[in-house]
């Protein structure tokens, strides 16, 4: 059999995994250890050597792309033999089972756009006694799309975890609101005979537990089950898999507990850690040779992850023994960091056969990408973003600032005046404001008899005159401090469920972005074109592969990918690890995520952090210390 596999192509651990026979097996697969190769070669072994019928083999992945890649790899190693092996995502497999019993069709699966519309309806119809102050003040609320996305994620977590909505502490709405939203959303889904991906898991679990004949049918259908990225499994998915695998328990799981980073979706690395408690006779093998990254990248990542306590103890070694591939650098500002990134890219592109697509810039969240994206645009460096970032200029705060500057320059948009006239409060009544462009004297005339309002109007116009003469950075600062907008926000924020630090951070980010522009007109033009520029950076269907560009990706989205050069900016406390990570469990997941980000690099890894002396609170991430300190 070893000869059939080609002993020169596989190490001892890989061969052990590939040639495993019946029964459960846990394969711990470190980064770049060839897990896809092991899975596809095992399928081939089961069919051609172990004589398993191809149609009885089920291979489960977490994404359609992973399933397609797995199937394509298998097709190629079998000399394009059309073996009827079942490849699919968890949701595809579960839907197949539901379709067979309940006669579901694709029409029963709710589209993402319809989920947003349905939840929007629920939010709009919240009873007044339940709706929070933030919901009532719709003009002041944050982006509805982002808000709805956060609520949908929380609903998903409830379903995947198998807990009740009463047990979830929503970070978006009050507890009472969340329970009402969850129950109403679920009722409307049922009324329309609609299901989402999370419902597929719940319905499938209940079906298999309640109908023995159905369970037996599918147990006989899938006699061998292989699961990729097992560390990302949630408790309900695991329940279904265990039911399907009985009684033979030919369950072959492949994953890395050190790369479990989807806790917010309900994924639980504890399932993998306790797998052998559930299957005491399960074999275990460690794929500990990294074929992707140079040795010092592998060693540094190893020093980092060993600080996690809840993990399998393992030592990953590098196949490539080259070193000097890591640079850790501080910068005095985010602008300087972004400038250095662009210069780094330019230098790399001077090399022969260099491609922009060799490079990835990995951020903790999309919210931090604005500085780098701006600089790449200015430097005419092509880039793509896997996910659309939050538009820093799309928030209510940014719109207020822009309205101030717009009106200061032109005074021809009454809508701008409406937005700023009582921010901060000046007691200007809307019915006294002309509906067409107007002069200050006309507004004063309409407010005659109310001296305090007239005084405020005159002061506002004096402030607008000051703004016209300022740079963008100074203008934002003047609006914040000189006009009193920040104090106004502080008073307004007392009735909202938003940390004040978050508001200040948004103001700081906006002001920092303004630094890059010399005139107000230049900055406004940039803001006006920002969405268009970002849209150009987003991948287009069927065109992404042909587009040579730098990749800007979140650390979460980088999982499973690799690049020659990986740049990790903003490696600061409260960013990496995220400021919301407080418990030991949360911090361990943040460390795992940074471990994933580091191990995406094949040849060079750059780790950058910012120290802004004037801010006084920018500290390098604790992870940098863990990387650089020998155990």
C-alpha positions in Angstrom: 0.0 0.0 0.0 2.8 2.4 0.8 4.2 1.9 -2.7 0.7 2.6 -4.1 0.6 5.9 -2.2 4.1 6.9 -3.3 6.2 6.8 -0.1 8.4 9.7 -1.4 5.4 12.0 -1.2 4.1 11.4 2.3 5.6 11.5 5.7 5.0 8.8 8.4 2.1 10.6 10.1 0.3 11.3 6.8 0.6 7.6 5.8 -0.8 6.5 9.2 -3.8 8.8 8.7 -4.4 7.8 5.0 -4.3 4.1 5.7 -6.5 4.1 8.8 -9.2 1.4 8.5 -12.5 1.2 10.3 -13.4 3.1 13.5 -13.0 6.7 14.6 -9.8 8.7 14.1 -8.7 12.1 15.2 -6.2 13.8 12.9 -4.6 16.9 14.4 -3.4 18.9 11.4 -1.1 21.9 12.0 -1.0 24.8 9.6 0.4 23.9 6.2 0.6 20.2 7.1 -1.2 18.9 4.0 -4.6 18.0 5.5 -6.5 18.3 2.2 -4.0 15.9 0.6 -4.5 13.5 3.5 -8.3 13.6 3.2 -8.4 13.1 -0.5 -5.8 10.3 -0.4 -7.7 8.6 2.4 -10.9 8.6 0.2 -8.9 7.0 -2.6 -7.5 4.4 -0.2 -11.0 3.6 1.2 -12.3 2.9 -2.3 -9.3 1.3 -4.1 -7.7 -0.6 -1.2 -10.3 -1.0 1.6 -13.1 -1.7 -0.9 -15.6 0.8 0.4 -18.4 1.7 -2.0 -17.8 5.4 -3.1 -21.5 6.3 -2.7 -21.2 5.4 1.0 -18.5 7.9 1.7 -19.6 11.3 3.0 -17.1 14.2 3.1 -18.2 17.3 5.0 -16.7 20.8 4.8 -17.8 24.2 6.1 -17.9 26.1 2.8 -18.9 25.4 -0.8 -15.5 26.6 -2.0 -13.8 24.0 0.3 -16.1 21.2 -0.9 -15.5 22.1 -4.5 -11.7 22.2 -4.0 -11.8 18.9 -2.2 -13.8 17.3 -4.9 -11.5 18.7 -7.6 -8.4 17.5 -5.8 -9.9 14.0 -5.4 -10.9 13.9 -9.1 -7.3 14.7 -10.2 -5.6 12.1 -7.9 -7.9 9.4 -9.2 -7.0 10.1 -12.8 -10.4 11.7 -13.3 -12.5 8.6 -12.4 -16.1 9.6 -11.7 -16.4 8.0 -8.2 -19.8 9.0 -6.8 -18.4 10.2 -3.4 -20.6 12.6 -1.5 -18.9 16.0 -1.0 -20.9 18.8 0.6 -21.2 21.4 3.4 -22.9 20.6 6.6 -25.9 22.6 5.4 -26.0 20.9 2.1 -26.0 17.4 3.7 -28.6 18.4 6.3 -30.9 19.9 3.6 -30.6 16.7 1.6 -32.0 14.8 4.6 -34.7 17.3 5.1 -35.7 17.5 1.5 -36.1 13.7 1.4 -38.5 13.7 4.4 -40.3 17.0 4.2 -40.1 17.7 0.4 -38.4 21.0 0.9 -37.2 22.9 -2.2 -34.8 25.8 -2.6 -37.9 28.0 -2.3 -38.1 27.2 1.4 -34.6 28.5 2.1 -34.8 32.2 2.9 -32.5 34.5 0.9 -30.1 36.7 2.7 -31.8 39.8 1.4 -35.2 38.5 2.6 -33.7 37.9 6.1 -32.8 41.6 6.2 -36.2 42.7 5.0 -38.0 40.4 7.5 -35.9 41.6 10.5 -36.3 45.2 9.4 -40.1 44.7 9.5 -39.8 43.2 13.0 -37.7 46.1 14.2 -40.0 48.7 12.7 -43.0 47.1 14.4 -41.5 46.8 17.9 -44.1 47.7 20.5 -43.4 51.1 22.0 -43.1 49.7 25.5 -40.3 47.3 24.3 -38.4 49.5 21.9 -35.2 51.0 23.4 -34.4 54.7 23.2 -31.9 54.0 20.5 -34.6 52.4 18.3 -37.0 55.3 18.9 -34.3 57.8 17.9 -33.9 56.4 14.4 -32.0 59.4 13.1 -29.4 59.0 15.8 -29.2 55.1 15.6 -26.2 53.5 13.9 -26.4 52.0 10.5 -29.5 49.9 10.2 -27.7 47.3 8.0 -24.9 46.9 10.5 -27.4 46.7 13.3 -29.5 44.1 11.6 -26.3 42.1 10.8 -25.3 42.0 14.4 -28.8 40.9 15.5 -28.9 38.1 12.9 -25.5 36.9 14.2 -26.9 36.8 17.7 -30.0 34.9 16.5 -27.7 32.4 14.7 -25.6 31.9 17.8 -28.7 31.0 19.8 -29.7 28.4 17.3 -26.3 26.9 16.9 -25.6 26.7 20.6 -29.0 25.1 21.3 -29.7 27.6 24.1 -32.7 29.8 24.7 -32.8 33.5 23.7 -33.2 34.3 27.4 -29.7 33.0 28.0 -28.1 35.4 25.5 -26.8 38.8 26.4 -27.3 40.9 23.3 -24.7 43.6 22.6 -27.0 45.3 20.2 -30.4 45.6 21.9 -31.8 45.2 25.4 -32.6 41.7 26.7 -36.4 42.3 26.4 -36.0 43.5 22.8 -33.9 40.5 21.8 -36.3 37.9 23.2 -39.2 39.7 21.4 -37.2 40.0 18.1 -36.1 36.4 18.2 -39.6 35.0 18.9 -41.3 37.2 16.3 -38.7 36.5 13.6 -39.0 32.8 14.2 -42.9 33.0 14.1 -42.8 34.9 10.8 -40.4 32.3 9.3 -42.7 29.5 10.3 -45.7 31.2 9.0 -44.1 31.5 5.6 -42.6 27.9 5.7 -39.1 29.4 5.5 -35.9 28.0 7.0 -32.4 29.4 7.2 -29.1 27.5 7.5 -29.3 27.3 11.2 -32.8 25.9 11.1 -31.5 23.1 8.9 -29.3 21.8 11.7 -32.1 22.0 14.4 -34.7 20.4 12.1 -32.3 17.7 11.0 -31.3 16.9 14.6 -35.0 16.6 15.7 -35.9 14.5 12.7 -33.2 11.9 13.3 -33.9 11.7 17.0 -37.6 11.3 16.5 -37.8 8.9 13.5 -35.7 5.8 13.9 -36.5 4.5 10.4 -35.2 7.8 8.9 -32.0 7.7 11.0 -31.3 4.1 10.0 -31.8 5.0 6.3 -29.1 7.6 6.4 -26.8 5.6 8.7 -26.8 2.9 6.0 -26.4 5.5 3.3 -23.2 7.0 4.8 -21.0 4.3 6.3 -17.8 6.4 6.3 -17.8 10.1 7.3 -14.9 12.4 6.9 -15.0 16.0 8.3 -12.6 18.8 7.4 -11.9 21.8 9.8 -13.5 19.9 12.7 -12.4 22.5 15.2 -15.2 24.8 13.7 -18.0 22.4 14.5 -20.8 23.6 16.8 -22.6 21.4 19.4 -25.8 20.8 17.3 -23.8 19.9 14.1 -21.8 17.4 16.3 -25.0 15.9 17.6 -26.2 15.2 14.0 -22.9 13.8 13.0 -22.8 11.4 16.0 -26.2 10.2 15.1 -25.3 9.5 11.5 -22.0 7.8 12.4 -23.6 5.2 14.6 -23.3 2.3 15.1 -20.0 1.7 13.2 -18.5 5.1 14.2 -16.4 5.3 11.1 -15.8 9.0 11.8 -12.6 10.5 10.5 -12.1 14.1 11.7 -9.4 16.5 10.7 -8.7 19.8 12.3 -6.5 21.9 14.5 -7.8 23.1 17.9 -5.2 26.0 17.7 -7.2 27.3 14.7 -10.6 27.4 16.2 -11.7 31.1 15.7 -15.4 31.0 15.2 -16.7 31.1 18.7 -19.0 34.0 17.8 -20.8 31.5 15.4 -21.2 28.9 18.1 -18.1 26.9 17.2 -16.7 25.0 20.2 -13.0 23.7 20.2 -13.9 21.8 23.4 -15.7 19.3 21.1 -12.4 18.4 19.5 -10.5 18.4 22.8 -13.0 15.9 24.3 -13.5 13.8 21.1 -11.7 10.8 22.6 -13.9 10.9 25.6 -16.8 10.3 23.2 -14.8 7.8 21.2 -12.4 6.1 23.7 -11.1 3.7 21.0 -10.4 6.4 18.5 -6.9 6.4 16.9 -5.0 9.7 16.9 -2.3 11.1 14.7 -0.5 14.5 14.6 0.4 16.1 11.3 3.2 18.3 12.7 5.3 19.2 9.7 4.5 22.6 8.2 5.2 22.7 4.4 4.1 26.3 4.0 6.1 28.7 6.2 9.8 29.3 6.9 11.2 28.0 10.2 11.2 31.3 12.2 7.6 32.0 11.3 6.6 28.5 12.5 8.7 28.8 15.7 7.3 32.3 16.5 3.7 31.1 16.0 4.5 28.1 18.3 5.8 30.4 21.0 2.6 32.4 20.8 0.1 29.6 20.9 1.8 27.7 23.8 0.4 30.5 26.1 -3.1 28.9 25.6 -3.9 26.4 28.3 -7.0 24.7 26.7 -5.3 22.9 23.8 -3.6 19.7 22.6 0.0 19.9 23.4 1.9 19.8 20.1 5.1 20.9 18.5 5.0 22.0 14.9 8.2 21.8 12.9 9.0 23.6 9.6 10.0 21.7 6.4 11.6 24.9 5.2 14.5 25.7 7.5 15.1 29.2 6.1 15.0 32.1 8.6 15.2 35.9 8.9 11.6 36.2 7.6 9.9 38.1 10.5 10.1 41.9 11.1 8.3 43.6 14.0 8.2 47.4 13.6 6.6 50.3 15.5 5.2 53.5 13.9 4.3 56.9 15.4 1.0 57.1 13.7 -1.5 55.1 11.6 -0.7 57.3 8.6 3.0 56.5 8.9 2.2 52.8 9.2 0.1 53.0 6.0 2.8 54.9 4.1 5.3 52.2 5.1 3.0 49.5 3.9 2.7 51.1 0.5 6.5 51.6 0.3 7.0 47.9 1.2 4.7 46.9 -1.6 6.5 49.1 -4.1 9.8 47.7 -3.1 8.6 44.1 -3.5 7.1 44.9 -6.9 10.5 45.9 -8.2 11.6 42.2 -8.0 11.4 40.0 -11.0 8.1 38.0 -11.3 6.6 39.8 -8.3 2.9 40.0 -8.2 0.6 42.1 -6.1 -1.5 39.0 -5.3 1.6 37.6 -3.4 0.8 40.1 -0.7 -2.0 40.1 2.0 -2.7 42.7 4.6 -4.6 41.1 7.5 -6.6 43.2 9.9 -8.5 42.2 13.1 -11.7 43.9 11.7 -12.7 45.7 8.6 -13.1 48.9 10.6 -9.3 49.4 10.7 -8.7 49.2 7.0 -9.5 52.8 6.1 -6.0 54.3 6.5 -4.3 51.6 4.4 -7.0 51.6 1.7 -6.8 55.4 1.4 -3.0 55.2 1.0 -3.1 52.4 -1.5 -5.7 54.4 -3.6 -3.4 57.5 -3.5 -0.4 55.4 -4.5 -2.4 53.7 -7.4 -1.7 50.3 -5.9 -4.5 47.8 -6.9 -6.1 45.9 -4.1 -9.1 43.8 -3.4 -11.1 43.4 -0.3 -12.9 40.1 0.4 -15.5 41.8 2.5 -16.8 45.4 2.3 -15.4 47.4 5.1 -17.4 49.7 7.3 -17.6 53.1 5.7 -16.2 55.4 8.3 -18.0 58.3 6.4 -21.3 56.5 6.6 -22.1 56.9 10.3 -24.4 59.5 11.8 -21.4 61.3 13.4 -19.5 61.5 10.1 -22.6 62.8 8.3 -22.9 65.6 10.9 -19.3 66.6 10.5 -19.6 66.6 6.7 -22.8 68.6 6.8 -21.0 71.3 8.9 -18.2 71.5 6.4 -20.5 71.4 3.3 -22.7 74.2 4.7 -19.7 76.2 5.7 -18.3 76.2 2.2 -21.5 76.5 0.1 -24.6 77.2 2.2 -26.8 76.0 -0.6 -28.1 72.7 0.8 -30.9 73.3 3.3 -30.7 69.6 4.2 -27.2 70.2 5.6 -28.5 73.0 7.7 -31.4 70.9 9.1 -28.7 68.3 10.2 -26.5 70.7 12.1 -28.8 73.4 13.4 -29.4 71.7 16.7 -26.3 69.7 17.1 -25.4 71.0 19.6 -28.8 72.3 20.7 -29.6 75.9 19.6 -33.4 75.8 19.9 -33.9 76.6 16.2 -37.3 75.4 15.2 -37.6 73.7 11.9 -40.7 75.7 10.8 -38.6 78.9 11.0 -36.0 77.5 8.5 -36.8 78.4 4.9 -37.2 75.4 2.6 -35.0 76.9 -0.1 -31.4 78.3 0.2 -31.4 81.3 2.4 -29.3 84.0 4.0 -28.7 84.4 7.8 -30.8 87.6 7.8 -33.9 85.7 6.6 -33.5 83.1 9.4 -33.1 85.9 12.0 -36.2 87.6 10.7 -38.2 84.3 11.1 -36.9 84.1 14.7 -37.5 87.7 15.8 -38.8 87.9 19.3 -36.7 85.0 20.5 -33.4 86.8 21.3 -31.6 83.6 22.6 -32.3 81.8 19.3 -31.1 84.8 17.2 -28.0 84.9 19.3 -27.4 81.2 18.6 -28.0 81.7 14.9 -25.4 84.5 14.7 -22.9 82.4 16.7 -23.5 79.5 14.3 -22.7 81.6 11.3 -19.6 82.9 12.9 -18.5 79.3 13.6 -19.2 78.4 10.0 -17.0 81.3 8.9 -14.2 79.9 11.0 -14.5 76.4 9.6 -14.1 77.7 6.0 -10.5 78.9 6.8 -9.3 75.6 8.5 -7.6 72.4 7.2 -9.8 69.3 7.4 -8.0 68.0 10.5 -8.4 71.4 12.3 -12.0 71.7 11.1 -13.0 68.4 12.7 -11.2 69.3 15.9 -13.0 72.7 16.0 -16.4 71.2 15.4 -15.7 68.7 18.2 -14.2 71.0 20.8 -14.8 74.6 19.7 -18.5 74.3 18.7 -19.3 71.7 21.4 -20.4 68.8 19.2 -18.5 66.2 21.3 -20.1 67.5 24.5 -23.5 67.3 22.7 -22.8 63.6 21.7 -21.8 62.8 25.3 -25.2 64.0 26.6 -27.0 62.2 23.9 -25.1 59.0 24.5 -26.3 58.7 28.1 -29.6 57.2 26.8 -27.9 54.7 24.4 -26.4 51.3 24.8 -23.1 52.4 23.2 -19.8 52.7 25.1 -18.7 56.3 25.1 -15.1 55.1 24.3 -16.6 53.8 21.0 -18.0 57.3 20.1 -14.6 59.0 20.9 -12.8 56.4 18.8 -15.0 57.1 15.9 -14.4 60.8 16.2 -10.6 60.2 16.5 -10.6 58.0 13.4 -12.5 60.5 11.4 -10.1 63.3 12.5 -7.1 61.1 11.7 -8.4 60.4 8.2 -8.7 64.1 7.6 -5.0 64.5 8.2 -4.2 63.2 4.8 -5.9 66.1 3.0 -4.8 69.8 2.7 -8.1 71.4 1.8 -11.7 70.9 2.8 -12.7 70.6 -0.9 -10.2 67.8 -1.4 -11.4 65.9 1.6 -15.1 66.2 0.6 -14.3 65.0 -2.9 -12.6 61.9 -1.4 -15.6 61.3 0.9 -18.0 61.6 -2.1 -16.0 59.1 -4.1 -15.1 56.7 -1.2 -17.9 54.2 -1.7 -17.1 54.0 -5.5 -13.4 53.4 -4.8 -14.2 50.7 -2.3 -16.7 49.0 -4.7 -13.9 48.8 -7.3 -11.7 47.0 -4.7 -14.3 44.3 -4.0 -13.9 41.1 -6.0 -16.2 40.7 -9.0 -17.8 37.3 -9.8 -15.6 35.3 -12.3 -13.0 38.1 -12.4 -11.2 37.9 -9.1 -8.6 35.3 -10.3 -7.6 37.5 -13.3 -7.1 40.6 -11.2 -3.6 41.0 -9.8 -4.0 43.0 -6.6 -3.0 43.2 -3.0 -5.4 41.3 -0.7 -6.9 43.2 2.2 -8.5 40.6 4.4 -9.7 40.2 8.0 -7.9 37.6 10.1 -11.1 35.6 10.3 -11.5 35.5 6.5 -7.8 34.6 6.0 -8.2 31.1 7.4 -7.4 28.4 4.9 -5.5 30.8 2.6 -1.8 31.6 2.2 0.5 34.3 0.7 4.2 34.8 0.2 4.1 38.0 2.2 1.7 38.7 5.1 1.5 42.1 6.8 -0.3 42.4 10.1 -0.9 46.1 11.0 -2.3 47.6 14.2 -1.0 44.9 16.4 -1.9 46.9 19.5 -3.7 46.2 22.7 -7.5 46.6 22.4 -7.2 45.7 18.7 -5.3 42.4 18.9 -6.6 41.1 21.3 -9.9 42.9 20.8 -11.0 45.1 23.6 -14.2 43.0 24.0 -12.1 39.9 24.8 -12.1 39.9 28.6 -12.4 36.3 29.8 -9.7 33.7 29.6 -11.7 31.8 27.0 -12.1 35.0 24.8 -8.4 35.8 25.1 -7.5 32.3 24.0 -9.6 32.6 20.9 -8.0 36.0 20.1 -4.6 34.3 20.4 -5.7 31.5 18.2 -6.8 34.0 15.6 -3.5 35.8 15.6 -1.8 32.4 15.3 -3.9 31.7 12.2 -2.9 35.1 10.8 0.8 34.5 11.4 0.7 31.1 9.8 -0.7 32.4 6.5 2.8 33.7 5.6 5.0 31.5 3.4 8.1 33.7 3.1 7.8 37.0 4.9 5.8 38.1 7.9 5.6 41.8 8.9 4.1 42.7 12.3 3.4 46.4 12.8 2.1 48.4 15.7 1.4 52.1 16.4 2.5 54.3 19.3 0.8 57.7 19.2 2.5 59.8 21.9 -0.3 62.4 21.9 -2.9 59.7 22.5 -1.0 58.1 25.3 -2.9 54.8 25.2 -1.4 53.0 22.2 0.5 49.9 23.5 1.9 47.0 21.6 -0.1 43.9 21.8 0.8 41.4 24.5 1.1 38.9 21.7 4.2 40.6 20.4 5.9 39.9 23.7 4.8 36.3 23.6 6.2 35.9 20.1 9.6 37.4 20.9 10.2 35.8 24.3 11.7 32.3 24.4 10.0 29.9 26.7 
